[in-house]
Amino acid sequence: MPNLVAVLTLKMEKDWLCLDRRTRQSYRTELDEIIAQHPRVLWRYCDSEALSGKYQDFVLIEFSDILDYHNLWESLRDHPVFSKPHFSVVSVQLGVERPPLTEEAP
């Protein structure tokens, strides 16, 4: 089964920066625990606002079954990071990982 990839662009809300560092770290730990409950989904968080000049980060998510991806979001959406929200999902791009152009497509 081909790898599916989601690229999520996130917007950090002002409330996030108003939280003390201990609370932010606690939320990150809780999110890591939720993500770990979905071992068939690879989640890579990328901090980009310092590099792009925008207040956005992004997440690369790899999975083979769309239901695994869906179940992850069912688990995440009630967490305060997304329900308050401290972060908003700005955009989602879904794609199928393809072989390099030098190879023939199946």
C-alpha positions in Angstrom: 0.0 0.0 0.0 1.5 3.4 -0.9 2.5 5.9 1.7 0.0 8.8 2.1 1.4 12.1 3.3 -0.4 15.0 4.9 1.3 18.4 5.3 -0.5 20.5 7.9 0.2 24.2 8.3 -0.5 25.4 11.8 -1.1 28.9 13.1 0.0 29.6 16.7 -2.7 31.6 18.5 -1.8 34.4 20.9 -3.0 32.4 23.9 -0.2 29.8 23.3 2.5 32.4 24.0 0.6 33.6 27.1 1.0 30.1 28.7 4.0 29.7 30.9 6.7 27.3 29.5 5.9 24.6 32.0 2.3 24.4 30.8 3.4 24.4 27.2 5.8 21.6 27.9 3.1 19.7 29.7 0.8 20.0 26.7 3.6 18.9 24.3 4.1 15.8 26.5 0.4 15.0 26.5 0.3 15.4 22.7 3.3 13.0 22.3 1.5 10.5 24.4 -1.6 10.7 22.2 0.5 10.4 19.1 2.3 7.4 20.5 -1.1 5.6 20.8 -1.2 5.6 16.9 2.0 3.8 16.0 1.0 3.4 12.3 1.1 7.1 11.9 4.5 8.9 11.7 4.2 12.5 13.0 7.0 15.0 12.4 6.5 18.5 13.9 8.5 21.3 12.3 9.0 24.7 14.0 9.2 27.2 11.2 8.2 30.7 12.3 11.7 31.7 13.1 12.9 30.6 9.7 10.0 31.7 7.5 9.1 35.0 9.2 5.5 33.8 9.6 3.8 32.6 12.7 3.2 29.2 11.4 4.6 25.7 12.0 3.9 22.6 10.0 3.5 18.9 10.6 4.5 16.1 8.2 2.3 13.0 8.7 2.9 9.7 7.0 0.4 6.8 7.0 -0.8 4.0 4.8 -4.4 3.8 5.9 -6.6 6.9 5.9 -8.5 5.5 8.9 -5.3 5.5 11.0 -4.9 9.2 10.2 -8.6 9.9 11.0 -8.3 8.1 14.3 -5.3 10.1 15.3 -7.2 13.4 14.7 -10.2 12.0 16.6 -7.9 11.6 19.5 -6.2 15.0 19.1 -9.1 17.3 18.5 -10.4 17.4 22.0 -7.0 18.3 23.5 -6.8 22.0 24.6 -4.0 22.7 22.0 -6.6 22.2 19.3 -9.9 22.8 21.1 -9.1 26.1 22.9 -7.5 26.6 20.3 -3.9 27.4 21.0 -3.1 26.2 17.5 -5.3 26.3 14.4 -5.0 24.1 11.4 -4.6 26.6 8.5 -4.3 24.1 5.6 -4.0 20.4 4.9 -2.4 19.0 1.8 -2.8 15.3 1.2 -0.7 13.4 -1.3 0.5 9.9 -2.3 4.2 9.3 -2.2 5.4 8.5 -5.7 8.6 7.0 -7.1 11.1 9.3 -8.7 10.2 10.4 -12.3 13.1 8.3 -13.6 11.1 5.2 -12.8 7.9 4.1 -14.5 4.7 4.7 -12.6 2.7 1.5 -11.7 
